[in-house]
Amino acid sequence: MTKHDPAAIQAIHRELHEHLPSDSALRVKALESVLVAKGMLDPEAVDRWVEVYSEEIGPKRGARVVARAWVEPAFRARLLEDAGKAIEDIGFEGWASAHLKAVENTGVIHNIVVCTLCSCYPIAVLGVPPTWYKSAPYRARVVRDPVGVLDEFGVRLPEGVEVRVWDSTAELRYLVVPQRPAGTEGWSLERLARLVTRDAMIGTERDLPLGPGKAR
Amino acid sequence: MDGIHDLGGRQGFGLIDVDEPEQPFHHPWEARLLGLVRAMGRPGDWSIDWFRHCRELIDPVDYLTRPYYDQWLQTYAAMMVKSGVATVAEIAAGTGKPSAVPTSPPMKPADVDSAKRAVVRFDRDSRAAAAFKVGDAVRAKGHGASGHTRLPAYVRGRRGDIVAYHGAHVLPDANALGEATAEPLYTVAFAAAELWPEAAGRRDSVRLDLWQSYLDRP
């Protein structure tokens, strides 16, 4: 068992900083080839994961979950009760989905999600997070000035709406369920799912447009 | 630890890149690194919280300036060196002999389809009694721990209300050290006005998932 020694890790970081190439692509090449040389990595498995996170596991999954909650009251109830369990119905369970929590926007509540300490994100239903979600400006500001952050994303909250910021400090992962737009009565699940954006499920978008997406 | 990673409420970072293109990866190496992390064999003494702690220990300038997946790379490289599976020189050269330290077998391409649906739970059966119940007022501890911890600085010493109880979850502070301890976990709502002077009069709240040992009675 390795001793979990923070000072030793800091010293190793300094050494790595000094000896690894500065260019990120070259660093990844070096790490991949040392892992292969040591028999610790099959590059074809890496290819498969790249396909999975480029094409399969992304915000289209979350959009389907949201649209289903809009059209199927029993699914909505189960999603709000235990989202990690509810998404097993659709086969969307996976990385960090065990303790998934769905939080619903209403006319008077707006939810927005962050991880101030690192980058926790509901990957199983939204795919890999955008860079801005993991970057200092968003992590620093959204807990302190959510209205200002929303404004930057082009969202003006109506008067009297309460903002709930969810800081993902444990293994719970948060998925915002945006409001179903008016004028979509009778729409199919597939058509509704096309309205639901990644940002609306993070909470940096609020009113979903029926036409082509927002232009900033 | 009171490190550079604890960013909530810090000021002066400027604007968010709201026009970032929506595709999941912006450079091929980012996707490669993520795939590599998911597929590699690993020693038995790693955990999610040890990984997080090792990332927190990156030099503060690098933490704020190196790209995100590049930081993952450096963190995994540091963990490999610490666990004795590779040396810095081997990683820099991209070559080396199989390590004496045992690692799990590398994932095979055919295993990815089941691995992508694997669910890891962090709740545990525990006899630790819940000290608080939903509706209770609590106060977050006034100081942080010097190791890995998940109590952000911006709520320390502040008063909040328990809005949910989740049973016992693995305690990150202990998990980072390779110890298996679980503690009652709660969602605590802090009024924005309790946290930030400029939020006076606003009804907004910030909600965090906090372990029992992070909390006191108010």
HADDOCK unambig.tbl for C-alpha pairs under 7 A between the chains (distance, minus, plus):
assign (segid A and resid 1 and name CA) (segid B and resid 45 and name CA) 6.22 0.50 0.50
assign (segid A and resid 2 and name CA) (segid B and resid 45 and name CA) 6.72 0.50 0.50
assign (segid A and resid 2 and name CA) (segid B and resid 83 and name CA) 5.77 0.50 0.50
assign (segid A and resid 4 and name CA) (segid B and resid 177 and name CA) 5.59 0.50 0.50
assign (segid A and resid 9 and name CA) (segid B and resid 54 and name CA) 6.64 0.50 0.50
assign (segid A and resid 9 and name CA) (segid B and resid 57 and name CA) 6.95 0.50 0.50
assign (segid A and resid 9 and name CA) (segid B and resid 78 and name CA) 6.46 0.50 0.50
assign (segid A and resid 9 and name CA) (segid B and resid 82 and name CA) 6.93 0.50 0.50
assign (segid A and resid 10 and name CA) (segid B and resid 57 and name CA) 5.76 0.50 0.50
assign (segid A and resid 10 and name CA) (segid B and resid 58 and name CA) 6.59 0.50 0.50
assign (segid A and resid 12 and name CA) (segid B and resid 78 and name CA) 5.83 0.50 0.50
assign (segid A and resid 13 and name CA) (segid B and resid 58 and name CA) 6.10 0.50 0.50
assign (segid A and resid 13 and name CA) (segid B and resid 78 and name CA) 6.16 0.50 0.50
assign (segid A and resid 16 and name CA) (segid B and resid 88 and name CA) 6.30 0.50 0.50
assign (segid A and resid 19 and name CA) (segid B and resid 92 and name CA) 6.18 0.50 0.50
assign (segid A and resid 20 and name CA) (segid B and resid 92 and name CA) 5.03 0.50 0.50
assign (segid A and resid 24 and name CA) (segid B and resid 70 and name CA) 5.93 0.50 0.50
assign (segid A and resid 25 and name CA) (segid B and resid 29 and name CA) 5.26 0.50 0.50
assign (segid A and resid 28 and name CA) (segid B and resid 29 and name CA) 6.49 0.50 0.50
assign (segid A and resid 28 and name CA) (segid B and resid 33 and name CA) 6.25 0.50 0.50
assign (segid A and resid 30 and name CA) (segid B and resid 91 and name CA) 6.15 0.50 0.50
assign (segid A and resid 30 and name CA) (segid B and resid 92 and name CA) 6.30 0.50 0.50
assign (segid A and resid 30 and name CA) (segid B and resid 93 and name CA) 6.56 0.50 0.50
assign (segid A and resid 30 and name CA) (segid B and resid 94 and name CA) 4.19 0.50 0.50
assign (segid A and resid 31 and name CA) (segid B and resid 91 and name CA) 5.82 0.50 0.50
assign (segid A and resid 31 and name CA) (segid B and resid 94 and name CA) 6.03 0.50 0.50
assign (segid A and resid 33 and name CA) (segid B and resid 94 and name CA) 5.04 0.50 0.50
assign (segid A and resid 33 and name CA) (segid B and resid 95 and name CA) 6.21 0.50 0.50
assign (segid A and resid 34 and name CA) (segid B and resid 90 and name CA) 6.79 0.50 0.50
assign (segid A and resid 34 and name CA) (segid B and resid 91 and name CA) 5.87 0.50 0.50
assign (segid A and resid 34 and name CA) (segid B and resid 94 and name CA) 4.37 0.50 0.50
assign (segid A and resid 34 and name CA) (segid B and resid 95 and name CA) 4.39 0.50 0.50
assign (segid A and resid 34 and name CA) (segid B and resid 96 and name CA) 5.96 0.50 0.50
assign (segid A and resid 37 and name CA) (segid B and resid 95 and name CA) 5.77 0.50 0.50
assign (segid A and resid 37 and name CA) (segid B and resid 96 and name CA) 5.87 0.50 0.50
assign (segid A and resid 37 and name CA) (segid B and resid 97 and name CA) 6.56 0.50 0.50
assign (segid A and resid 38 and name CA) (segid B and resid 96 and name CA) 6.15 0.50 0.50
assign (segid A and resid 38 and name CA) (segid B and resid 97 and name CA) 5.45 0.50 0.50
assign (segid A and resid 38 and name CA) (segid B and resid 98 and name CA) 4.11 0.50 0.50
assign (segid A and resid 38 and name CA) (segid B and resid 99 and name CA) 6.66 0.50 0.50
assign (segid A and resid 39 and name CA) (segid B and resid 98 and name CA) 6.40 0.50 0.50
assign (segid A and resid 40 and name CA) (segid B and resid 40 and name CA) 5.68 0.50 0.50
assign (segid A and resid 40 and name CA) (segid B and resid 41 and name CA) 4.86 0.50 0.50
assign (segid A and resid 40 and name CA) (segid B and resid 105 and name CA) 6.65 0.50 0.50
assign (segid A and resid 40 and name CA) (segid B and resid 106 and name CA) 5.16 0.50 0.50
assign (segid A and resid 41 and name CA) (segid B and resid 39 and name CA) 6.54 0.50 0.50
assign (segid A and resid 41 and name CA) (segid B and resid 40 and name CA) 4.84 0.50 0.50
assign (segid A and resid 41 and name CA) (segid B and resid 41 and name CA) 6.34 0.50 0.50
assign (segid A and resid 41 and name CA) (segid B and resid 106 and name CA) 4.92 0.50 0.50
assign (segid A and resid 42 and name CA) (segid B and resid 106 and name CA) 6.18 0.50 0.50
assign (segid A and resid 42 and name CA) (segid B and resid 107 and name CA) 6.71 0.50 0.50
assign (segid A and resid 42 and name CA) (segid B and resid 108 and name CA) 6.44 0.50 0.50
assign (segid A and resid 44 and name CA) (segid B and resid 109 and name CA) 5.75 0.50 0.50
assign (segid A and resid 45 and name CA) (segid B and resid 39 and name CA) 5.99 0.50 0.50
assign (segid A and resid 45 and name CA) (segid B and resid 107 and name CA) 6.35 0.50 0.50
assign (segid A and resid 45 and name CA) (segid B and resid 108 and name CA) 5.48 0.50 0.50
assign (segid A and resid 45 and name CA) (segid B and resid 109 and name CA) 3.96 0.50 0.50
assign (segid A and resid 45 and name CA) (segid B and resid 112 and name CA) 6.91 0.50 0.50
assign (segid A and resid 46 and name CA) (segid B and resid 32 and name CA) 6.70 0.50 0.50
assign (segid A and resid 46 and name CA) (segid B and resid 35 and name CA) 4.52 0.50 0.50
assign (segid A and resid 46 and name CA) (segid B and resid 36 and name CA) 5.25 0.50 0.50
assign (segid A and resid 46 and name CA) (segid B and resid 39 and name CA) 5.96 0.50 0.50
assign (segid A and resid 48 and name CA) (segid B and resid 109 and name CA) 6.17 0.50 0.50
assign (segid A and resid 48 and name CA) (segid B and resid 112 and name CA) 6.83 0.50 0.50
assign (segid A and resid 49 and name CA) (segid B and resid 35 and name CA) 4.87 0.50 0.50
assign (segid A and resid 49 and name CA) (segid B and resid 112 and name CA) 6.88 0.50 0.50
assign (segid A and resid 50 and name CA) (segid B and resid 31 and name CA) 5.64 0.50 0.50
assign (segid A and resid 50 and name CA) (segid B and resid 32 and name CA) 6.52 0.50 0.50
assign (segid A and resid 50 and name CA) (segid B and resid 35 and name CA) 5.52 0.50 0.50
assign (segid A and resid 54 and name CA) (segid B and resid 24 and name CA) 6.31 0.50 0.50
assign (segid A and resid 93 and name CA) (segid B and resid 117 and name CA) 5.44 0.50 0.50
assign (segid A and resid 93 and name CA) (segid B and resid 119 and name CA) 6.70 0.50 0.50
assign (segid A and resid 94 and name CA) (segid B and resid 116 and name CA) 5.60 0.50 0.50
assign (segid A and resid 94 and name CA) (segid B and resid 117 and name CA) 4.07 0.50 0.50
assign (segid A and resid 94 and name CA) (segid B and resid 118 and name CA) 5.08 0.50 0.50
assign (segid A and resid 94 and name CA) (segid B and resid 119 and name CA) 5.07 0.50 0.50
assign (segid A and resid 95 and name CA) (segid B and resid 116 and name CA) 6.87 0.50 0.50
assign (segid A and resid 95 and name CA) (segid B and resid 118 and name CA) 6.76 0.50 0.50
assign (segid A and resid 95 and name CA) (segid B and resid 119 and name CA) 6.16 0.50 0.50
assign (segid A and resid 96 and name CA) (segid B and resid 119 and name CA) 6.90 0.50 0.50
assign (segid A and resid 96 and name CA) (segid B and resid 120 and name CA) 6.91 0.50 0.50
assign (segid A and resid 97 and name CA) (segid B and resid 119 and name CA) 6.60 0.50 0.50
assign (segid A and resid 98 and name CA) (segid B and resid 119 and name CA) 5.83 0.50 0.50
assign (segid A and resid 98 and name CA) (segid B and resid 120 and name CA) 6.27 0.50 0.50
assign (segid A and resid 98 and name CA) (segid B and resid 121 and name CA) 5.54 0.50 0.50
assign (segid A and resid 116 and name CA) (segid B and resid 6 and name CA) 6.48 0.50 0.50
assign (segid A and resid 116 and name CA) (segid B and resid 7 and name CA) 5.68 0.50 0.50
assign (segid A and resid 116 and name CA) (segid B and resid 8 and name CA) 5.13 0.50 0.50
assign (segid A and resid 117 and name CA) (segid B and resid 5 and name CA) 5.62 0.50 0.50
assign (segid A and resid 117 and name CA) (segid B and resid 6 and name CA) 5.10 0.50 0.50
assign (segid A and resid 117 and name CA) (segid B and resid 7 and name CA) 6.50 0.50 0.50
assign (segid A and resid 118 and name CA) (segid B and resid 5 and name CA) 6.80 0.50 0.50
assign (segid A and resid 128 and name CA) (segid B and resid 24 and name CA) 6.05 0.50 0.50
assign (segid A and resid 130 and name CA) (segid B and resid 24 and name CA) 6.84 0.50 0.50
assign (segid A and resid 132 and name CA) (segid B and resid 16 and name CA) 6.29 0.50 0.50
assign (segid A and resid 132 and name CA) (segid B and resid 17 and name CA) 5.87 0.50 0.50
assign (segid A and resid 136 and name CA) (segid B and resid 7 and name CA) 6.77 0.50 0.50
assign (segid A and resid 136 and name CA) (segid B and resid 13 and name CA) 6.53 0.50 0.50
assign (segid A and resid 137 and name CA) (segid B and resid 13 and name CA) 4.93 0.50 0.50
assign (segid A and resid 137 and name CA) (segid B and resid 14 and name CA) 5.90 0.50 0.50
assign (segid A and resid 137 and name CA) (segid B and resid 15 and name CA) 6.20 0.50 0.50
assign (segid A and resid 137 and name CA) (segid B and resid 16 and name CA) 5.69 0.50 0.50
assign (segid A and resid 138 and name CA) (segid B and resid 16 and name CA) 6.03 0.50 0.50
assign (segid A and resid 139 and name CA) (segid B and resid 7 and name CA) 6.14 0.50 0.50
assign (segid A and resid 139 and name CA) (segid B and resid 8 and name CA) 5.88 0.50 0.50
assign (segid A and resid 140 and name CA) (segid B and resid 7 and name CA) 4.82 0.50 0.50
assign (segid A and resid 140 and name CA) (segid B and resid 8 and name CA) 4.25 0.50 0.50
assign (segid A and resid 140 and name CA) (segid B and resid 9 and name CA) 4.85 0.50 0.50
assign (segid A and resid 140 and name CA) (segid B and resid 10 and name CA) 5.13 0.50 0.50
assign (segid A and resid 140 and name CA) (segid B and resid 11 and name CA) 6.82 0.50 0.50
assign (segid A and resid 141 and name CA) (segid B and resid 8 and name CA) 6.75 0.50 0.50
assign (segid A and resid 141 and name CA) (segid B and resid 9 and name CA) 5.70 0.50 0.50
assign (segid A and resid 143 and name CA) (segid B and resid 8 and name CA) 6.26 0.50 0.50
assign (segid A and resid 143 and name CA) (segid B and resid 9 and name CA) 6.25 0.50 0.50
assign (segid A and resid 143 and name CA) (segid B and resid 206 and name CA) 6.46 0.50 0.50
assign (segid A and resid 144 and name CA) (segid B and resid 9 and name CA) 5.26 0.50 0.50
assign (segid A and resid 144 and name CA) (segid B and resid 196 and name CA) 6.75 0.50 0.50
assign (segid A and resid 153 and name CA) (segid B and resid 18 and name CA) 6.25 0.50 0.50
assign (segid A and resid 162 and name CA) (segid B and resid 203 and name CA) 5.83 0.50 0.50
assign (segid A and resid 162 and name CA) (segid B and resid 204 and name CA) 5.15 0.50 0.50
assign (segid A and resid 163 and name CA) (segid B and resid 204 and name CA) 4.71 0.50 0.50
assign (segid A and resid 163 and name CA) (segid B and resid 205 and name CA) 6.46 0.50 0.50
assign (segid A and resid 164 and name CA) (segid B and resid 204 and name CA) 5.89 0.50 0.50
assign (segid A and resid 164 and name CA) (segid B and resid 205 and name CA) 5.09 0.50 0.50
assign (segid A and resid 164 and name CA) (segid B and resid 206 and name CA) 5.81 0.50 0.50
assign (segid A and resid 165 and name CA) (segid B and resid 205 and name CA) 6.32 0.50 0.50
assign (segid A and resid 165 and name CA) (segid B and resid 206 and name CA) 4.63 0.50 0.50
assign (segid A and resid 165 and name CA) (segid B and resid 207 and name CA) 6.01 0.50 0.50
assign (segid A and resid 166 and name CA) (segid B and resid 206 and name CA) 6.00 0.50 0.50
assign (segid A and resid 166 and name CA) (segid B and resid 207 and name CA) 4.87 0.50 0.50
assign (segid A and resid 166 and name CA) (segid B and resid 208 and name CA) 6.20 0.50 0.50
assign (segid A and resid 167 and name CA) (segid B and resid 207 and name CA) 6.02 0.50 0.50
assign (segid A and resid 167 and name CA) (segid B and resid 208 and name CA) 5.13 0.50 0.50
assign (segid A and resid 168 and name CA) (segid B and resid 208 and name CA) 6.45 0.50 0.50
assign (segid A and resid 168 and name CA) (segid B and resid 209 and name CA) 6.81 0.50 0.50
assign (segid A and resid 169 and name CA) (segid B and resid 150 and name CA) 5.82 0.50 0.50
assign (segid A and resid 169 and name CA) (segid B and resid 208 and name CA) 6.06 0.50 0.50
assign (segid A and resid 169 and name CA) (segid B and resid 209 and name CA) 5.49 0.50 0.50
assign (segid A and resid 170 and name CA) (segid B and resid 209 and name CA) 5.54 0.50 0.50
assign (segid A and resid 171 and name CA) (segid B and resid 122 and name CA) 6.91 0.50 0.50
